[in-house]
Amino acid sequence: MEKRDARGRAGSSRRAFLSATAVTAASAPLLADQASADAGQAPAPGPGRPITPQRPGKDLRDLLREVDRNRISATVKRLVDFGTRHTLSSQDDPVRGIGAATEWVYARMQEFAAASGGRMTVQKQSFVQPVSPRIPAPTTITNVIATLRGDASPERVYVITGHLDSRVTDVMNATSDAPGADDDASGVAVVMELARLFATRRTRGTLVFAAVSGEEQGLYGSAHMAARMKESGADVQGMVSNDIVGASRAWDGTRPDPHTVRLFVEGVPTTETPAEASIRQSIGGENDGPSRQLARFVQSVAQNEQTGMRVRVIWRRDRYLRGSDHISFLRQGFPAARFTEPRENYDHEHQDVRVENGVQFGDLVQFVDFDYMARVAKVNGAALWSLAQGPGTPKNVQIVSALLTNSTTLTWDRGTDPGLAGYEVVWRETTAADWTHRIDVGDVTTATIDLAKDNVQFGLRAVDRQGLRSPVAFPRLAS
């Protein structure tokens, strides 16, 4: 393969050297790029630049314009019409229960796939869940999974889920009406609308759209799905769960912010080993796990005038006493996050449908805001499109620390994405919430920055020839 220097020109070196100047407490350093004397190459472009959000291009704008509020509304209402979608409800009643709902979602997904030219396939992923605290007898659980295979880098996988099952106050009550309009017909409707829109579009990476079941009984459907993906060696570079994304009205009846969606992400990875914890405790990185990098990316590409939404990133794995299907993917070591509405009304979650003291309880359609849901779908669409169409997250990024120096050397493996143009080293103050500066280093696999690694956090992201960027990879210590 042809080698390129830090300007992207053909050359003999895969090493870039850059320097930083003027570090002050009041402002971020201005970075000046210069050639290493021993690298034998032309000066790298400089200076370092502040990071700005990626702007949606025409293709993405077209996709977002096609999000159909009325289709989303129809999907939620149809799911509610099944009466209950409890995991333990009927699997063979043609009109009521989880079985009928699963068949309906499967049929709709097949309709979407028919327009994909063979690129989208749909499956019912079924398994028998053994007896557990919320499963009194062995029970078949079925996920509906639509996979849109990428054209250029199909090995890169991005997953979006909503959970099909619903519940009332008693989690074991499988017979009472459990409409589940917000929890979580809303999430399933978002997933299905995006499956419809993406089915007619070509993507570089592979997208997986899933309506999972068994969430309310213990995340069983997503746990099975994530485990199977791990066993198959799937390179899941990002996953988002949409769970309770349908209401913008707060518990007191106000609309605190109908243009905000929360995104929950863990910091320290669920799968961190004792050895990794020891290193982290020494050098930091609590805010730099893969899921935090995914959230920063989502915020940068999905918070704009095209979606009309603010993505409020919250540095927690999930809310107090709650958990969603992204946790199943975190347990397998995949970057994952959870979307949910800004201010929940608990009268409409996990409640029997009833009126008490003039207050309506229950997860009913009348409490869902379909305009809000359409905007949430746009946020998800912008994130999925940007992940799948851009380059993959860099692999094997390492920071060299064998010698005590005041410069920083990073190394990484070159990606295999067609259209890859090169890389950017990014950095920020250790107290900053997000990356603030980028340094173009070109199509190389190592770069030395004249900035002390003790003082800032470094990361690396890939850039393609269209200017699309990957999520950031946080470096580990070189072995």
C-alpha positions in Angstrom: 0.0 0.0 0.0 1.2 3.5 -0.8 2.5 5.4 2.1 1.6 9.0 2.7 3.0 11.8 4.7 1.2 14.0 7.2 -0.2 16.1 4.3 -1.7 12.9 2.7 1.0 13.0 0.0 2.9 9.9 -1.1 6.0 9.5 0.9 8.3 7.1 2.7 7.3 7.8 6.3 4.4 6.8 8.5 5.5 9.0 11.4 4.4 12.5 12.2 5.9 14.9 14.8 4.1 18.0 16.0 4.7 20.6 18.7 2.5 22.7 21.0 3.0 26.2 22.4 1.6 28.7 24.7 -0.2 26.6 27.4 -2.2 28.8 29.7 -4.8 28.1 32.4 -7.3 30.5 30.7 -7.2 29.1 27.2 -6.4 25.9 25.4 -3.0 25.7 23.9 -2.4 26.8 20.3 -0.7 23.9 18.5 2.0 24.4 15.9 2.8 21.5 13.8 6.4 20.9 12.7 8.4 18.2 11.1 10.5 15.9 13.2 14.2 16.4 12.2 14.6 12.7 12.0 11.4 11.9 10.2 12.7 13.2 6.8 9.4 14.6 5.7 7.8 18.0 4.9 6.2 20.0 7.8 2.8 18.7 8.9 -0.1 21.1 8.4 -0.7 23.4 11.4 -1.6 24.9 13.6 -3.9 22.5 15.6 -7.5 23.5 15.2 -10.4 23.6 17.7 -12.9 20.8 17.2 -16.3 21.8 15.7 -19.4 19.6 15.3 -19.8 17.7 12.1 -22.5 19.3 9.8 -25.0 17.0 8.2 -24.6 16.7 4.4 -27.3 16.5 1.8 -27.8 12.7 2.0 -28.3 12.9 5.8 -30.6 15.9 5.5 -32.7 14.0 3.0 -33.0 11.0 5.3 -34.0 13.2 8.3 -36.6 15.0 6.2 -38.2 11.6 5.5 -38.9 10.7 9.1 -42.6 10.3 9.2 -44.4 11.3 12.4 -47.6 9.7 11.2 -46.0 6.3 10.6 -44.4 6.4 14.0 -47.8 7.2 15.5 -49.5 4.3 13.7 -46.8 1.9 14.9 -47.3 2.9 18.5 -51.0 2.6 18.3 -50.9 -0.8 16.6 -48.6 -2.1 19.3 -50.9 -0.9 22.0 -53.8 -2.6 20.3 -52.3 -6.0 21.2 -53.6 -5.4 24.7 -50.6 -6.7 26.5 -47.1 -7.6 25.2 -45.9 -9.1 28.5 -43.2 -11.7 28.0 -45.3 -14.3 29.7 -48.5 -13.5 27.7 -49.9 -15.7 24.9 -47.6 -16.7 22.1 -50.2 -18.2 19.9 -53.2 -15.9 20.2 -53.5 -14.2 16.8 -54.7 -10.8 18.2 -53.5 -10.4 21.7 -50.2 -10.9 23.5 -46.5 -11.0 22.8 -46.8 -13.6 20.1 -49.1 -11.6 17.9 -47.1 -8.4 18.4 -43.9 -10.3 17.4 -45.5 -11.6 14.2 -46.7 -8.1 13.3 -43.3 -6.5 13.8 -41.6 -9.4 11.8 -44.0 -8.9 8.9 -43.4 -5.1 8.8 -39.7 -5.6 8.9 -39.9 -8.0 6.0 -41.8 -5.4 4.1 -39.0 -2.9 4.6 -36.4 -5.5 3.6 -38.2 -6.1 0.4 -37.3 -2.6 -0.7 -33.6 -3.1 0.1 -32.5 -5.1 -3.0 -31.5 -8.0 -0.9 -29.2 -6.0 1.4 -31.5 -6.3 4.4 -32.4 -9.6 6.0 -34.9 -10.2 8.8 -34.9 -13.0 11.4 -36.9 -14.1 14.4 -34.2 -15.0 17.0 -35.8 -17.4 19.4 -34.5 -19.2 22.5 -35.9 -20.8 25.6 -35.2 -18.8 28.8 -34.9 -21.1 31.8 -36.7 -20.6 35.1 -35.5 -17.4 36.9 -37.0 -15.0 39.5 -39.3 -13.4 36.9 -39.7 -16.5 34.6 -41.7 -19.1 36.5 -41.5 -21.7 33.7 -39.2 -22.2 30.7 -40.4 -19.6 28.2 -39.6 -18.9 24.6 -38.4 -15.4 24.0 -38.1 -14.0 20.5 -36.2 -11.0 19.1 -37.0 -9.6 15.7 -33.7 -8.5 14.0 -33.3 -6.7 10.7 -29.7 -6.5 9.4 -28.7 -4.1 6.7 -25.4 -5.3 5.4 -22.8 -2.6 4.6 -21.3 -2.3 1.2 -17.8 -1.2 1.9 -17.0 -2.2 5.5 -19.6 -4.8 6.4 -17.6 -6.1 9.3 -18.3 -2.9 11.2 -21.6 -3.2 13.0 -23.9 -0.7 14.7 -27.0 -1.7 16.6 -30.2 0.1 17.6 -32.9 -1.5 19.8 -36.2 -0.9 21.4 -37.9 -3.6 23.6 -41.2 -5.1 22.5 -42.5 -6.4 25.8 -44.6 -4.4 28.3 -45.8 -4.7 31.9 -48.1 -3.3 34.6 -47.6 -2.8 38.4 -47.0 -6.5 39.1 -44.2 -7.6 36.9 -45.6 -11.2 36.9 -49.1 -10.1 35.7 -49.3 -11.4 32.1 -53.1 -11.0 31.6 -54.1 -7.4 32.4 -53.9 -4.8 29.8 -50.3 -3.4 29.5 -50.4 -0.8 26.7 -46.8 0.0 26.9 -47.2 3.1 24.7 -44.1 4.9 26.0 -42.4 1.9 27.6 -41.5 0.8 25.0 -43.6 0.9 21.9 -42.0 4.3 21.5 -38.5 2.8 21.2 -39.7 0.0 18.8 -41.5 2.6 16.6 -38.2 4.6 16.3 -36.3 1.4 15.4 -38.9 0.4 12.8 -39.1 3.9 11.2 -35.3 4.0 10.8 -35.3 0.4 9.4 -37.7 1.6 6.8 -35.7 4.6 5.9 -32.3 2.9 5.8 -33.5 -0.1 3.8 -33.5 1.9 0.6 -30.1 3.4 1.3 -26.6 2.1 0.9 -24.3 2.2 3.9 -20.6 1.5 4.3 -21.0 -0.2 7.7 -23.6 -2.7 8.8 -26.7 -1.6 10.7 -28.8 -3.9 12.9 -32.4 -2.9 13.9 -33.8 -5.0 16.7 -37.1 -5.3 18.6 -36.0 -7.3 21.6 -38.1 -9.0 24.2 -37.9 -10.0 27.8 -36.5 -6.6 28.9 -38.9 -6.2 31.8 -38.2 -9.7 33.1 -34.4 -9.3 33.1 -33.0 -8.0 29.8 -33.2 -11.6 28.5 -33.7 -10.9 24.8 -30.9 -8.4 24.5 -28.6 -10.5 26.6 -29.1 -13.4 24.2 -28.6 -11.2 21.2 -25.5 -9.6 22.5 -24.0 -12.9 23.6 -24.6 -14.4 20.2 -22.9 -11.4 18.5 -19.9 -11.7 20.8 -19.6 -15.4 20.1 -19.7 -14.8 16.4 -16.9 -12.3 16.6 -19.0 -9.4 15.5 -17.2 -6.0 15.6 -20.0 -4.0 17.3 -18.6 -0.5 17.4 -21.7 1.1 18.8 -25.1 0.3 20.2 -28.0 2.4 21.4 -31.1 1.4 23.2 -34.2 3.5 22.8 -36.3 2.9 25.9 -39.1 5.4 27.0 -38.5 8.0 24.3 -42.1 9.0 23.6 -43.2 11.7 26.1 -42.1 15.3 26.5 -44.6 16.3 29.2 -43.3 16.1 32.8 -44.9 14.5 35.8 -46.5 17.9 36.8 -48.1 18.3 33.3 -45.5 20.9 32.1 -43.3 20.5 29.0 -39.9 21.3 30.5 -37.9 20.8 27.3 -39.6 19.0 24.4 -36.4 19.4 22.4 -34.1 17.4 24.7 -33.3 13.7 24.9 -31.1 12.1 27.5 -28.2 9.8 26.6 -26.9 7.7 29.5 -23.4 6.3 29.2 -21.1 4.5 31.6 -17.5 5.7 32.3 -15.5 2.9 33.6 -16.3 -0.1 31.3 -18.4 -2.8 32.8 -15.9 -5.4 31.6 -12.8 -3.7 33.0 -10.3 -6.2 34.4 -8.3 -5.8 37.7 -5.2 -5.1 35.6 -6.9 -2.4 33.6 -8.4 -0.9 36.7 -4.9 -0.6 38.2 -3.6 1.3 35.2 -6.6 3.5 35.1 -6.2 4.4 38.8 -2.7 5.5 38.0 -3.2 7.5 34.8 -6.9 8.3 34.6 -9.5 7.6 31.9 -12.6 7.3 34.1 -14.4 9.5 31.5 -12.9 7.9 28.5 -14.3 4.5 28.1 -15.6 3.5 24.7 -19.2 4.3 25.6 -18.3 7.8 26.6 -16.6 8.3 23.3 -19.7 7.0 21.5 -21.8 9.6 23.4 -19.5 12.4 22.5 -19.7 11.4 18.8 -23.5 11.1 18.9 -23.8 14.6 20.5 -21.5 16.1 17.8 -23.4 14.7 14.8 -27.0 14.6 16.1 -27.4 17.9 18.0 -28.1 20.4 15.2 -30.9 22.3 13.4 -31.8 19.3 11.3 -32.9 17.2 14.3 -34.0 20.2 16.4 -32.8 18.4 19.5 -30.3 18.8 22.3 -28.6 15.6 23.3 -28.1 15.8 27.1 -25.3 13.3 27.8 -25.5 11.9 31.4 -22.4 10.2 32.8 -24.2 7.3 34.4 -24.9 3.8 33.0 -28.6 4.4 33.6 -31.1 6.0 36.0 -31.4 5.0 39.7 -33.0 1.6 40.2 -33.4 1.2 36.4 -31.6 -0.5 33.5 -32.1 -1.1 29.8 -30.9 -3.3 27.0 -27.7 -1.4 26.4 -26.4 -3.0 29.7 -26.5 -6.4 27.9 -24.1 -5.1 25.3 -21.9 -3.4 27.9 -21.5 -6.8 29.6 -20.1 -8.2 26.3 -17.6 -5.4 26.1 -19.4 -3.4 23.3 -19.8 0.5 23.5 -23.4 1.1 24.3 -25.7 3.9 25.5 -29.4 4.5 26.4 -31.7 7.2 25.0 -34.6 8.2 27.2 -36.9 11.2 27.5 -35.9 14.2 29.6 -38.3 14.0 32.6 -40.3 10.8 33.1 -43.8 10.6 34.5 -43.9 7.5 36.8 -47.7 7.5 36.8 -47.4 6.2 33.3 -44.7 3.6 33.7 -45.1 0.1 35.2 -48.6 0.9 36.3 -52.0 -0.8 36.2 -54.4 1.2 34.0 -56.8 2.9 36.5 -58.0 6.2 37.8 -57.3 7.1 41.4 -58.4 10.4 43.0 -59.0 11.8 39.6 -55.5 10.8 38.4 -55.1 8.6 35.3 -52.5 5.9 35.7 -51.2 3.6 33.0 -48.9 3.8 29.9 -51.5 5.0 27.5 -51.2 6.5 24.0 -52.8 9.7 25.1 -49.6 10.6 27.0 -47.3 10.1 24.0 -46.0 13.1 22.0 -45.5 11.9 18.4 -43.8 15.1 17.3 -41.2 14.6 20.0 -40.8 10.9 19.0 -40.1 12.0 15.4 -37.3 14.3 16.6 -35.8 11.4 18.7 -35.9 9.3 15.6 -33.9 12.0 13.8 -31.3 12.0 16.5 -30.9 8.3 16.2 -30.9 8.5 12.4 -28.2 11.1 12.4 -26.1 9.0 14.7 -26.5 5.8 12.8 -25.9 7.4 9.4 -22.7 9.1 10.6 -21.4 6.0 12.2 -22.1 3.7 9.3 -21.0 6.1 6.5 -17.9 7.3 8.2 -14.7 5.4 9.0 -14.4 2.9 11.8 -13.0 3.6 15.2 -9.2 3.2 15.2 -7.9 -0.1 16.5 -5.0 -0.8 18.9 -4.3 2.8 19.8 -1.4 2.9 22.2 0.5 5.7 24.1 4.2 5.0 24.5 5.3 5.5 28.1 8.5 3.5 28.4 10.6 6.6 28.7 10.2 9.8 30.7 9.7 12.5 28.1 7.8 15.8 27.7 6.4 14.7 24.3 3.8 12.1 23.6 4.0 9.3 21.0 0.9 7.5 19.8 0.8 4.4 17.7 -2.1 2.5 16.0 -3.1 0.0 13.4 -4.1 1.5 10.0 -7.8 0.9 9.2 -9.0 -1.0 6.2 -11.9 1.2 5.3 -12.1 2.1 1.6 -11.8 5.9 1.4 -9.7 6.3 4.5 -7.7 9.6 4.2 -5.8 9.6 7.5 -6.1 10.4 11.2 -6.4 13.2 13.7 -4.9 13.2 17.2 -7.4 14.9 19.5 -6.8 16.3 23.0 -8.3 18.2 25.9 -7.5 19.3 29.4 -8.1 16.5 31.9 -10.9 18.5 33.4 -12.7 19.2 30.1 -15.9 17.2 29.3 -15.2 16.8 25.6 -12.3 17.0 23.1 -11.3 20.5 22.3 -8.5 20.4 19.8 -7.4 18.3 16.8 -4.1 17.9 15.1 -4.1 16.5 11.5 -1.3 13.9 11.2 -2.2 12.3 7.9 -2.2 8.7 6.7 0.4 7.5 9.3 0.4 4.9 12.1 2.5 6.8 14.6 2.6 10.4 15.7 4.7 12.3 18.3 3.2 15.4 19.8 5.3 18.0 21.6 2.8 18.1 24.5 3.2 16.3 27.8 0.9 13.3 28.2 0.9 14.0 32.0 -1.1 17.2 31.5 -3.8 16.4 29.0 -5.9 13.5 27.6 -5.2 12.3 24.1 -7.3 10.4 21.6 -7.3 9.4 18.0 -10.0 9.4 15.3 -10.0 8.4 11.6 -11.0 10.7 8.8 -12.2 9.7 5.3 -11.9 11.5 2.0 -15.4 13.1 2.4 -14.3 14.6 5.7 -16.4 12.2 7.8 -14.8 11.3 11.1 -15.0 8.3 13.4 -15.6 8.2 17.1 -12.5 8.7 19.2 -10.4 5.8 20.4 -8.7 6.4 23.8 -5.2 5.0 23.9 -4.0 2.2 26.2 -0.5 2.0 27.5 1.9 0.3 25.1 3.0 -3.1 26.3 
